[in-house]
């Protein structure tokens, strides 16, 4: 099992909407590096849902429920998607400013490559996020 962080603008698709939908296709990823990460995901992997923009916080947990496959609506087989299911809201959300102060995130793409929408997390980083109560 691997751990991932997927970013979304809450005004485009929020964790609250994922909870209401229960599951969704994680689509719209076009960055080549983020697509490599999507193609590496497997059923059962854990995902931290992160609200970007003004929020900049990890807000919920999800689980990958499908193998990566071409986005059926994109018309380009390079654009991969996975399906995810909501698991649990993070209360309170874990802010980027908190994570920047944690040694486990010093070299993370989350703090180094702000535009990357899908990125891997180490076991230790996932543990920090799920245990954090800033």
N, C-alpha and C positions, 0 to 999 in steps of 0.2 A: 504494500500500500504506500502511496505517495501523498504528499500534501501540496496544495496549490493555493494561490491567492488570485482571485478574479476581481477585477475592478469594473465598476459600473457607475455611471452618473445616476444618482437617485431620481432625477427628473425624467430619465429615459427608462430605466427599469430598476426599481428599488427592491430591497430585501423584503419589504412589506408586500410588494406585488408577488414576489416569489412565494412567500408564505400563503398568499391567497390562491395562487395558481397551483401550489404544492410542488409542481415540477415544471421545467421549461427547457427549451433548447437554448444553449449558451452560444449565441451567434453574434455576428457583427465584428468579429475579430479579423483584422486585415494585416496587422504588423507581422512580418515574416518570423521574427523570433517568438512572438506570442502564439503564432500558428504552430510552430514546432512544439511548443509546450502543450497546446491542445491535442496535437497528434500523439503525444506521449501519455496522455491521461488514460486511465483504465477504470473499468467498473469497480466501485468500492473505494476509489480514492476520495480523500476528504478535501473540501474546498472552503476557504475563508472568503466570504463575500465582503468586498471593500467598497465603500462609497467614496468616489473621488469628488472632484470639484470643491465646493465650499465645506463639505463634511470631513473628508480625509480621515476616515475611521473604518476599522474592521467592524462590521455590524451584525454578521450572522454566519452560520455554518451550513454547508450543503454537502451533498454526496454525489459523485458521478454515477449515473445509472445507465449509461450506454457507452459503448465503444465509440471512439472518434469515427466520424463519417463525413462525407462531403455535405456542405450546406445545400439542402434541396432547393432553396430559393435563390441562391447566389448565382447560379449559372456558370460557376467556375469551380472545377474539382479541387483546386488548391485551397479553397476556403473551407476549412474543417470546423465541425461543431461537435459538442457532446451534449447530452441531456443531463440535467442536474435536478436534485430533489432537495427542498428545504429541510433542514434538520433542527436548527435551534438558533434563536436570536441571541446575540451577545449583549448582555445587560450588565453594566453599561457598555456602550461601544468602546473599542480600544483605539485611541487616537494615534495618528502618525507621529505627533510630537512625543507621545509616550514611547512608541517603538524606536524612535531615533535615539532615545536615551538608554536603550537596552543593548548591552554588548553583543548579543546574538544577532542583531540586525545591522551591525556596523558595515558589513560588506554586502548586504542584501540588495538585489535590484529594486526593491521597494523604495529604498532611500537613495540609490545611485542612479536609477533610470526611471524617472517619474512617469514617463509616457507609456511604459510597458504595461499592457492591460491584463496579461496572464503571466504569472511567474511562479517558480517552484519555491516551496518553503522547506527548510530542514525540519527534522523531528523536534529539535529544540525551539525553533521559531514558532512552530505550531503550538507547542506546549506553552510558550510565553503568551501567545494570543489567547488561548483558551483558558489560561489561569489568571490573566491580568484583570485587575479590578482597580484601574486608575481613578 
